[in-house]
Amino acid sequence: MATIDDQRIIDVLLENDGIYPGDEHMPVVRIVQYTNAYGARTHGIVYESEARQGLLHRYDRPGEFIFAPVVIFRRAPYHQA
């Protein structure tokens, strides 16, 4: 599970279509912003390799640790999923 609290990292991913400079081999295909169990806004990221394993929507649904999820980024070909 990959969560990121640093908005600067999220901004870099958004500006570069899900690619973090230096990690071109690990593209992010989905970013979901949500409130965690401690009341902080955070981001769940899904890498392409995880999406291929069926984990594309793991941050999309509210649960014990995920509240008010909003998908803020989708990368092709996962943008319609």
C-alpha positions as CSV (number, residue, x, y, z in Angstrom):
1,M,0.0,0.0,0.0
2,A,1.5,3.3,-1.0
3,T,0.3,6.5,0.6
4,I,1.9,9.9,0.3
5,D,1.4,12.8,2.7
6,D,3.7,15.3,0.9
7,Q,1.8,17.4,-1.5
8,R,5.0,18.3,-3.3
9,I,5.4,14.7,-4.5
10,I,1.8,14.6,-5.6
11,D,2.3,17.8,-7.5
12,V,5.3,16.4,-9.3
13,L,3.4,13.2,-10.3
14,L,0.5,15.3,-11.6
15,E,2.8,17.6,-13.6
16,N,4.5,14.6,-15.2
17,D,1.5,12.3,-16.1
18,G,2.2,10.0,-13.2
19,I,5.9,9.7,-13.6
20,Y,8.3,10.7,-10.8
21,P,11.7,11.8,-12.3
22,G,14.1,8.9,-11.8
23,D,11.3,6.3,-11.4
24,E,10.2,6.2,-15.1
25,H,9.9,2.4,-14.8
26,M,7.2,2.7,-12.1
27,P,4.4,4.9,-13.5
28,V,1.5,5.8,-11.3
29,V,-1.8,5.2,-12.9
30,R,-4.2,6.4,-10.2
31,I,-4.1,8.9,-7.3
32,V,-6.9,9.1,-4.8
33,Q,-7.0,11.9,-2.2
34,Y,-8.8,10.9,1.0
35,T,-9.1,11.5,4.7
36,N,-7.3,8.9,6.8
37,A,-8.3,7.5,10.2
38,Y,-6.5,10.3,12.0
39,G,-8.4,13.0,10.1
40,A,-5.5,14.0,7.8
41,R,-5.8,14.4,4.1
42,T,-3.5,12.0,2.3
43,H,-3.1,10.4,-1.1
44,G,-3.2,6.7,-2.1
45,I,-1.2,6.0,-5.3
46,V,-1.5,2.9,-7.5
47,Y,1.4,1.9,-9.7
48,E,0.8,0.3,-13.1
49,S,2.2,-3.0,-11.9
50,E,-0.4,-3.0,-9.0
51,A,-3.2,-2.1,-11.4
52,R,-2.3,-5.2,-13.4
53,Q,-2.7,-7.3,-10.2
54,G,-6.3,-6.0,-9.8
55,L,-5.5,-3.3,-7.2
56,L,-6.6,-0.3,-9.3
57,H,-9.5,0.6,-7.0
58,R,-8.1,-0.1,-3.6
59,Y,-8.3,3.5,-2.4
60,D,-11.6,4.3,-4.1
61,R,-14.0,2.9,-1.5
62,P,-14.6,4.3,2.0
63,G,-13.6,2.0,4.8
64,E,-12.0,1.7,8.2
65,F,-9.0,3.8,7.2
66,I,-10.3,5.7,4.1
67,F,-12.9,8.5,4.3
68,A,-14.2,10.7,1.5
69,P,-12.0,9.4,-1.3
70,V,-11.7,11.4,-4.5
71,V,-9.9,10.3,-7.6
72,I,-7.7,13.2,-8.7
73,F,-5.6,11.5,-11.4
74,R,-6.1,8.7,-13.9
75,R,-3.5,7.7,-16.4
76,A,-4.3,6.1,-19.8
77,P,-5.2,3.3,-20.4
78,Y,-6.6,3.2,-16.8
79,H,-8.4,6.6,-17.1
80,Q,-11.8,5.1,-17.8
81,A,-11.7,2.5,-15.1
